[in-house]
Amino acid sequence: MSKRQNPDRAIFDAGCRACTRLANFLDGVQARHPDYYCLPVPPFGDPAAALLIVGLAPGMHGANRTGRPFTGDHAGILLYQVLHDFGFASGNQSTSADDGLTLLNCRITNAVKCLPPDNKPVGAEINQCNAFLSSELDRLPDRAVVLALGGIAHRAVVKALQGRQADFKFGHAAEHEIGRLRLLDSYHCSRYNTNTGRLTAEMFRDVFARARELLDK
């Protein structure tokens, strides 16, 4: 499939340039790195999954390079290992968009589909992309689990589900019932969080153990 083809424009649009700052930034990155993907990054995984993982945005030399969420950078190392350990992935590494890895009853997406400067999208960009996330959440089965990696992803999910932010506070390992879905929170598996010990492998595994427990009930 061409990287510019759109399987479903309601949940993803590879040609989206609605955020001028992000679109112009991607153009500049593409000029410096012509072999990089440098487009909105599509969700990855099982379209009928009962577990949806929501990250923040593509990383410069990870998803923005490879075209697959959490692939090719540090943040994906722990994520894909834990996904494999809990039976959500066919392998424990994701190296490229065509490496043959498959996700099992799991899907990964981002609150913002385009690489932001300094990995920091602004509020208007998060809000602009929220319609894609809302459409993706609408397609989840009842009692599906949504795992938000970090506070921005958490707030994007709450907004997409039309919840009140004050009623659903982010916290590592926190659990929330929002309508027909269950939201779990985790600190993001970024290099900073894992290197500083804010997020340990054990803490991350505990969240996935809970997700597995909820889905298996």
DORO-936103 format. One record per residue (C-alpha): x negated, y, z negated. Coordinates in Angstrom, 3 decimals. Each point is the difference from the previous one (the first is absolute). Layout:
BEGIN
+----------+----------+----------+
!        x !        y !        z !
+----------+----------+----------+
!        X !        Y !        Z !
...
+----------+----------+----------+
***
This chain:
BEGIN
+----------+----------+----------+
!        x !        y !        z !
+----------+----------+----------+
!    0.000 !    0.000 !    0.000 !
!   -1.263 !    3.471 !    0.830 !
!   -0.693 !    2.058 !   -3.071 !
!    2.438 !    2.600 !    1.339 !
!    2.975 !   -2.341 !    0.275 !
!    2.715 !    0.358 !   -2.629 !
!    1.749 !   -3.159 !   -1.237 !
!    2.597 !    2.101 !   -1.859 !
!   -0.018 !    3.796 !    0.031 !
!    2.281 !    0.176 !   -3.044 !
!   -2.749 !   -1.300 !   -2.278 !
!   -3.049 !    1.032 !    2.039 !
!   -0.877 !    2.251 !    2.930 !
!   -3.524 !   -0.327 !    1.402 !
!    0.500 !    3.193 !    1.989 !
!    1.148 !    2.129 !   -2.921 !
!   -1.650 !    3.454 !   -0.186 !
!    2.546 !    1.628 !   -2.297 !
!   -2.682 !    1.095 !   -2.489 !
!   -2.173 !    2.439 !    1.930 !
!   -2.845 !   -0.026 !   -2.533 !
!   -0.238 !   -3.802 !    0.047 !
!    0.359 !   -0.279 !    3.773 !
!   -2.756 !    2.556 !    0.581 !
!   -2.217 !   -1.672 !   -2.579 !
!    0.414 !   -3.370 !    1.717 !
!   -0.906 !    1.592 !    3.324 !
!   -3.229 !    1.263 !   -1.536 !
!   -0.836 !   -3.356 !   -1.554 !
!    0.676 !   -1.738 !    3.327 !
!   -2.423 !    2.364 !    1.724 !
!   -2.724 !   -0.921 !   -2.515 !
!    0.892 !   -3.708 !   -0.099 !
!    1.448 !   -0.982 !    3.399 !
!    0.139 !   -3.667 !   -0.981 !
!    2.243 !    0.681 !   -3.032 !
!    3.760 !   -0.642 !    0.039 !
!    0.861 !    3.615 !   -0.990 !
!    3.800 !   -0.248 !    0.218 !
!    2.776 !   -0.516 !   -2.539 !
!   -0.712 !   -3.430 !   -1.496 !
!    2.866 !   -2.515 !    0.255 !
!    1.244 !   -2.159 !   -2.854 !
!   -1.525 !   -3.468 !   -0.102 !
!    1.556 !   -3.305 !   -0.954 !
!    3.222 !   -1.968 !   -0.098 !
!    2.936 !    2.112 !    1.257 !
!    2.360 !   -2.007 !   -2.231 !
!   -2.244 !    0.183 !   -3.083 !
!    1.351 !    0.249 !   -3.533 !
!   -3.182 !    1.726 !   -1.226 !
!   -0.855 !    3.420 !    1.432 !
!   -3.291 !    1.595 !   -1.056 !
!   -0.122 !    3.768 !    0.427 !
!   -3.368 !    1.747 !    0.099 !
!   -0.810 !    3.683 !    0.356 !
!   -1.439 !    0.511 !    3.504 !
!   -2.569 !   -1.513 !    2.377 !
!   -3.661 !    0.332 !   -0.983 !
!   -2.424 !    1.733 !    2.352 !
!   -2.221 !   -3.017 !    0.686 !
!    2.569 !   -2.641 !   -0.952 !
!    3.512 !   -0.039 !    1.441 !
!   -0.680 !    3.081 !    2.125 !
!   -2.828 !   -1.940 !    1.634 !
!    1.594 !   -3.435 !    0.246 !
!    3.711 !    0.771 !    0.385 !
!    1.067 !   -2.247 !   -2.898 !
!    0.794 !    1.154 !   -3.564 !
!   -2.778 !   -0.565 !   -2.547 !
!   -2.268 !   -1.594 !    2.584 !
!   -3.677 !    0.828 !    0.402 !
!   -0.603 !    1.956 !   -3.190 !
!   -0.575 !   -0.594 !   -3.703 !
!    3.655 !    0.325 !   -1.048 !
!    0.973 !   -3.098 !    1.948 !
!   -2.587 !   -2.317 !   -1.541 !
!    1.854 !   -0.515 !   -3.276 !
!    3.453 !    0.304 !    1.560 !
!   -0.374 !   -2.787 !    2.554 !
!   -1.800 !   -2.285 !   -2.449 !
!    2.869 !    0.319 !   -2.470 !
!    2.611 !   -0.384 !    2.738 !
!   -1.638 !   -3.265 !    1.000 !
!   -0.300 !   -1.201 !   -3.583 !
!    3.736 !    0.460 !   -0.565 !
!    1.065 !   -1.560 !    3.283 !
!    0.853 !    3.190 !    1.882 !
!   -2.774 !   -0.229 !    2.632 !
!   -1.488 !   -2.748 !    2.139 !
!   -3.548 !    1.118 !   -0.814 !
!   -1.873 !    2.062 !   -2.550 !
!   -1.540 !    2.563 !    2.377 !
!    1.360 !    2.430 !    2.559 !
!   -2.728 !    1.104 !    2.395 !
!    1.834 !    1.172 !    3.130 !
!    3.484 !    0.288 !    1.447 !
!   -0.575 !   -3.119 !    2.138 !
!   -1.757 !   -2.261 !   -2.513 !
!    2.915 !   -2.454 !   -0.195 !
!    0.947 !    0.809 !   -3.590 !
!    3.708 !   -0.276 !   -0.778 !
!    2.007 !    1.158 !   -2.989 !
!    2.542 !   -2.337 !   -1.576 !
!    3.258 !    1.512 !   -1.258 !
!   -1.977 !    3.238 !   -0.330 !
!   -0.356 !    3.241 !    1.922 !
!   -2.329 !    2.959 !   -0.466 !
!    0.795 !    3.585 !    0.930 !
!   -1.054 !    3.519 !   -0.983 !
!    1.891 !    3.007 !   -1.310 !
!   -1.814 !    2.068 !    2.651 !
!   -0.801 !   -1.758 !    3.259 !
!   -2.802 !    2.350 !    1.179 !
!   -3.462 !    0.617 !   -1.412 !
!    0.031 !    3.250 !   -2.029 !
!   -3.059 !    2.222 !   -0.504 !
!   -1.855 !   -1.016 !   -3.182 !
!    2.596 !   -2.767 !   -0.491 !
!    2.411 !    2.645 !   -1.342 !
!    3.302 !    0.476 !    1.823 !
!    1.988 !    3.098 !   -0.941 !
!    3.575 !   -0.142 !   -1.215 !
!    1.532 !    0.965 !    3.344 !
!   -1.853 !   -2.874 !    1.702 !
!    1.140 !   -2.517 !   -2.588 !
!    3.570 !    1.225 !    0.405 !
!   -0.187 !   -0.071 !    3.805 !
!   -1.086 !   -3.648 !   -0.043 !
!    2.565 !   -0.991 !   -2.616 !
!    2.692 !   -0.794 !    2.562 !
!   -2.139 !   -2.865 !    1.338 !
!   -0.417 !   -1.385 !   -3.508 !
!    3.711 !    0.391 !   -0.705 !
!    0.858 !   -2.018 !    3.112 !
!   -2.456 !   -2.702 !   -0.997 !
!    1.424 !   -0.224 !   -3.500 !
!    3.529 !   -0.223 !    1.412 !
!   -0.954 !   -3.204 !    1.793 !
!   -1.272 !   -1.804 !   -3.072 !
!    2.181 !   -2.800 !   -1.358 !
!    1.860 !    0.488 !   -3.263 !
!   -2.202 !   -0.423 !   -3.084 !
!   -3.149 !    0.495 !    2.049 !
!   -3.083 !    1.269 !   -1.831 !
!   -1.719 !    3.224 !    1.008 !
!   -3.530 !    0.416 !   -1.341 !
!   -1.199 !    3.608 !    0.009 !
!   -3.757 !    0.532 !   -0.086 !
!   -0.509 !    3.324 !   -1.733 !
!    2.159 !    2.907 !   -1.067 !
!    0.525 !    1.534 !    3.427 !
!    1.228 !   -3.294 !    1.443 !
!    2.244 !   -0.460 !   -3.034 !
!    1.590 !    3.424 !    0.405 !
!    0.435 !   -0.546 !    3.741 !
!    1.887 !   -3.241 !   -0.691 !
!    2.229 !    1.659 !   -2.601 !
!    0.772 !    2.831 !    2.432 !
!    0.716 !   -2.428 !    2.843 !
!    2.438 !   -1.858 !   -2.269 !
!    1.640 !    3.301 !   -1.001 !
!   -0.924 !   -0.444 !   -3.635 !
!   -0.679 !    2.777 !   -2.502 !
!   -3.732 !    0.310 !   -0.633 !
!    0.627 !    0.759 !   -3.665 !
!    1.731 !   -3.351 !   -0.414 !
!   -2.822 !   -2.076 !    1.466 !
!   -3.436 !    0.899 !   -1.344 !
!   -3.166 !   -1.484 !    1.469 !
!   -2.161 !   -2.145 !   -2.237 !
!   -2.264 !   -2.959 !    0.603 !
!    2.039 !   -3.241 !   -0.271 !
!    3.211 !    1.999 !   -0.486 !
!    3.203 !   -1.561 !    1.349 !
!    3.090 !    1.771 !    1.280 !
!    3.388 !   -1.051 !    1.332 !
!    1.072 !    2.370 !    2.785 !
!    3.282 !   -1.098 !    1.486 !
!   -0.388 !   -3.450 !    1.535 !
!   -3.838 !    0.084 !   -0.046 !
!   -2.655 !   -0.484 !   -2.663 !
!   -2.973 !    2.359 !   -0.082 !
!   -3.325 !   -0.967 !   -1.581 !
!   -2.862 !    2.448 !   -0.476 !
!   -3.741 !   -0.470 !    0.106 !
!   -2.965 !    2.284 !    0.039 !
!   -1.360 !    0.201 !    3.531 !
!   -2.765 !   -2.502 !    0.821 !
!   -2.330 !    2.781 !    1.140 !
!   -3.757 !   -0.129 !   -0.387 !
!    0.184 !    2.756 !   -2.619 !
!    2.564 !   -1.826 !   -2.145 !
!   -1.744 !   -3.376 !    0.165 !
!   -3.508 !    1.411 !   -0.496 !
!    1.024 !    2.068 !   -3.028 !
!    1.960 !   -2.854 !   -1.545 !
!    3.276 !    1.851 !    0.085 !
!    1.252 !   -3.007 !    1.960 !
!   -1.586 !   -3.375 !   -0.672 !
!    0.534 !   -3.139 !    2.027 !
!    1.843 !   -1.512 !   -2.962 !
!    2.364 !    2.981 !   -0.224 !
!    0.710 !   -0.232 !    3.719 !
!    0.559 !   -3.749 !   -0.148 !
!    2.450 !    0.439 !   -2.879 !
!    2.193 !    2.267 !    2.139 !
!    0.031 !   -2.534 !    2.841 !
!    0.743 !   -2.789 !   -2.451 !
!    3.058 !    1.963 !   -1.081 !
!    1.027 !    0.582 !    3.616 !
!   -0.284 !   -3.732 !    0.667 !
!    2.015 !   -0.761 !   -3.133 !
!    2.797 !    2.353 !    1.062 !
!    0.153 !   -1.422 !    3.515 !
!   -0.025 !   -3.607 !   -1.193 !
!    2.893 !    0.421 !   -2.395 !
+----------+----------+----------+
***
